[in-house]
Amino acid sequence: MNTQKERFNFKRPEVVGRTPKAQKERKSVNFRIVKNILYLVILSLGCYILIFSNVFEIKTVKVSGVKSVEISDYLNQTLIGKNILLMQTGKYLDGLAEKFPILQEAQLVRGLPSTVKITVHERTQVLILCNNQSCYEVDSRGYAYQEVSRPKGKIILIDEKNIAINQDQKIFSESFIKFYLDAIDEFNNIGVFLKEARMDETTFKIKFVSAEGWYAILDSSENLKNQISAVDQVLKNYKSDLHEYVDVRVEGTTYIK
């Protein structure tokens, strides 16, 4: 009798499974901290370039519209070396207008990194208004913009009511300015040379004083050509009767004294 031997291999339970390998501890990097440090470095570099370096330092000033050397020199002296990004444009232009009342308008354009362009428009003096205390230049818009000495040999407009004149005050309307200037030309055309002009009650009533001493009273709200024509007729036909004034404010009626 053959006997088969059966073999059984027994393994210890604890030997059956593999012992897991010990995992290596990973070192993690905090990218948020790195990013913040990077931002800080960039910000610091930007601040340095902005404030301390001469990259944005104004080196060139281009000026247009300026007739006065004094203004041109002032612009260069006060702008060269300033930081083009940090300068307060509005404040600078306000100070410029205060220092030079003759400037009607000024614009400043930055040309990065180091060039500034300034365009200005100077006022044009069209008449000089005087009272007992002072005289002011008046521009074409009717603004008194600059005090001046009483000129000699120049036609001036005198305020007989002696109302105080303030700088940058609008004194006259543009229509009055036109009437006044045109009247001076028209008097020249008829051979009347004026010494001065006067107003007392209102700008509607103007006395144009001739070099001979008599004066013509005109109304600035009425037709200038008609009034000058009336004065011309008096000079041609009644000059001997004219001793003090001729009043032509009422159309069709002329008063002579």
C-alpha positions in Angstrom: 0.0 0.0 0.0 1.5 3.1 -1.3 1.1 5.9 1.0 1.3 9.4 -0.5 2.9 11.9 1.7 1.2 15.1 1.6 3.3 18.0 2.4 2.0 21.1 3.9 4.0 24.2 4.0 2.9 26.4 6.9 4.0 30.0 7.0 3.9 32.1 9.9 1.2 34.7 9.5 3.5 37.5 10.5 6.0 36.6 7.8 3.4 36.5 5.0 3.0 40.3 4.5 5.8 42.7 3.5 6.9 45.1 6.0 6.1 48.6 4.5 9.1 50.9 3.8 9.4 54.0 5.9 8.4 57.0 3.7 10.9 59.9 3.5 9.6 63.1 5.0 9.0 65.8 2.2 10.2 69.3 2.7 7.5 71.7 1.6 8.2 75.3 0.3 5.8 78.1 1.2 5.4 79.8 -2.2 3.2 82.6 -0.7 6.1 83.8 1.4 8.4 83.7 -1.6 5.9 85.6 -3.7 5.5 88.3 -1.0 9.2 88.7 -0.7 9.4 89.1 -4.5 6.7 91.7 -4.5 8.5 93.6 -1.7 11.7 93.6 -3.7 10.0 94.8 -6.8 8.2 97.5 -4.9 11.3 98.7 -3.2 13.2 98.8 -6.5 10.3 100.8 -8.0 10.2 103.3 -5.1 14.0 103.8 -5.4 13.7 104.5 -9.2 10.8 106.8 -8.6 12.2 108.8 -5.8 15.9 108.6 -5.6 17.2 107.9 -9.1 17.4 110.6 -11.8 15.5 108.5 -14.4 12.4 110.7 -14.0 14.2 113.9 -13.2 13.1 116.7 -15.6 16.0 117.5 -17.9 14.3 119.3 -20.8 11.6 122.0 -20.7 10.0 122.9 -24.1 8.2 126.2 -24.0 5.8 127.7 -26.6 3.8 130.9 -26.6 6.0 132.8 -24.3 7.1 136.3 -25.3 8.8 137.3 -22.1 12.3 136.1 -21.4 11.6 136.4 -17.7 8.8 133.9 -17.9 10.9 131.5 -20.0 13.8 131.7 -17.6 11.4 131.1 -14.6 10.0 128.0 -16.2 13.4 126.4 -16.7 14.7 127.4 -13.3 11.6 126.0 -11.4 11.2 122.8 -13.5 14.6 121.4 -14.3 15.5 118.8 -11.7 12.0 118.2 -10.4 10.6 114.6 -10.4 8.3 114.5 -13.4 5.9 112.0 -11.8 5.7 113.5 -8.3 5.3 117.2 -9.3 1.8 118.6 -8.6 0.9 120.0 -12.0 -2.2 121.9 -10.9 -0.5 123.6 -8.0 2.5 124.6 -10.2 0.2 126.2 -12.8 -1.8 128.1 -10.2 1.5 129.5 -8.8 2.6 130.4 -12.3 -0.6 132.3 -13.0 -0.3 134.1 -9.7 3.3 135.2 -10.3 2.6 136.2 -14.0 -0.9 137.7 -14.3 -0.2 138.4 -18.0 -0.7 134.7 -18.6 -4.2 134.0 -19.8 -3.8 130.2 -20.0 -1.1 127.6 -19.4 -1.0 123.9 -20.1 1.7 121.4 -19.0 2.2 118.0 -20.7 4.6 115.4 -19.3 6.8 113.5 -21.8 8.2 110.5 -19.9 10.8 110.0 -18.7 12.3 113.5 -18.4 10.7 116.1 -20.7 8.0 118.7 -20.0 6.2 120.7 -22.6 4.5 124.0 -21.5 2.2 125.9 -23.8 1.1 129.4 -22.6 -1.1 132.1 -24.0 -0.3 135.7 -22.9 -3.0 138.2 -22.5 -3.2 141.1 -25.0 -3.6 144.5 -23.5 -6.4 146.4 -25.4 -7.0 149.3 -23.0 -5.7 150.9 -19.8 -8.3 151.8 -17.1 -7.3 154.3 -14.5 -8.9 155.7 -11.3 -7.4 158.1 -8.8 -5.2 155.4 -7.2 -4.0 153.1 -9.9 -4.1 152.0 -13.5 -4.7 148.5 -14.8 -4.2 146.8 -18.2 -7.4 145.2 -19.5 -7.4 142.3 -21.9 -9.7 141.6 -24.8 -12.2 139.7 -22.6 -12.6 142.7 -20.3 -10.4 141.5 -17.4 -8.1 143.8 -15.4 -5.0 141.7 -15.1 -2.0 143.8 -14.3 -1.3 147.0 -12.5 0.8 149.5 -14.4 2.1 153.0 -14.1 0.0 155.8 -15.6 1.2 155.9 -19.2 2.1 159.1 -21.0 1.2 159.8 -24.6 -1.3 156.9 -24.7 -5.1 157.0 -24.7 -6.4 155.8 -21.4 -9.9 155.3 -20.1 -10.6 157.1 -16.8 -13.2 156.1 -14.3 -14.5 159.4 -12.9 -16.5 157.6 -10.1 -13.2 156.2 -8.8 -14.4 152.6 -8.3 -11.8 150.3 -6.9 -10.1 148.0 -9.4 -9.3 144.5 -8.4 -6.8 142.3 -10.3 -8.5 139.5 -12.3 -11.8 141.3 -12.1 -14.0 141.4 -15.2 -14.6 145.1 -15.7 -16.1 145.3 -19.2 -18.1 143.2 -21.6 -16.5 142.1 -24.8 -19.0 144.2 -26.7 -17.9 147.3 -24.8 -14.3 146.6 -25.6 -15.1 146.3 -29.3 -17.1 149.6 -29.3 -14.3 151.4 -27.5 -11.5 150.3 -29.8 -13.6 150.9 -32.9 -14.5 154.4 -31.7 -10.9 155.3 -31.4 -10.3 154.2 -35.0 -13.3 156.0 -36.2 -12.3 159.3 -34.6 -8.9 159.0 -36.3 -10.7 158.5 -39.6 -12.4 161.8 -39.3 -9.3 163.6 -38.2 -10.0 163.8 -34.5 -7.0 162.9 -32.3 -8.0 161.8 -28.8 -6.2 162.5 -25.6 -8.2 160.2 -23.3 -11.7 158.8 -22.6 -13.9 159.1 -19.5 -16.8 157.3 -18.0 -18.8 158.2 -14.9 -22.3 156.9 -14.6 -22.1 153.8 -16.7 -20.2 152.2 -19.5 -23.0 153.1 -21.9 -22.0 156.8 -21.6 -18.4 157.5 -22.7 -16.7 160.9 -23.2 -14.0 160.8 -25.8 -11.8 163.8 -25.1 -10.0 165.4 -28.1 -6.5 166.8 -28.1 -8.2 170.3 -28.6 -10.0 170.0 -25.3 -13.6 169.4 -26.3 -15.2 166.0 -26.0 -17.9 163.9 -27.7 -20.4 161.9 -25.6 -21.3 158.6 -27.2 -23.6 155.7 -26.2 -21.8 152.3 -26.4 -25.1 150.5 -26.8 -26.1 152.5 -30.0 -24.8 152.4 -33.5 -21.2 153.7 -33.6 -21.1 154.7 -37.3 -24.2 156.9 -36.9 -22.8 158.7 -33.9 -19.4 159.3 -35.5 -21.1 160.6 -38.6 -23.0 163.1 -36.4 -19.8 164.3 -34.8 -18.2 164.7 -38.3 -21.2 166.8 -39.4 -20.8 169.1 -36.4 -17.1 169.5 -37.1 -17.7 170.3 -40.7 -20.6 172.7 -40.3 -20.7 174.0 -36.7 -17.1 173.8 -35.5 -17.1 177.4 -34.3 -20.1 176.7 -32.0 -18.3 173.8 -30.3 -16.6 174.9 -27.1 -17.1 172.1 -24.6 -18.8 169.0 -25.9 -21.0 167.5 -28.5 -23.6 164.9 -27.4 -24.7 162.5 -30.2 -26.3 159.7 -28.1 -29.9 160.4 -29.4 -30.2 159.4 -33.0 -31.3 162.4 -35.1 -30.5 164.9 -32.4 -27.2 166.6 -31.6 -26.4 168.7 -28.6 -23.6 171.2 -28.8 -22.1 173.3 -26.0 
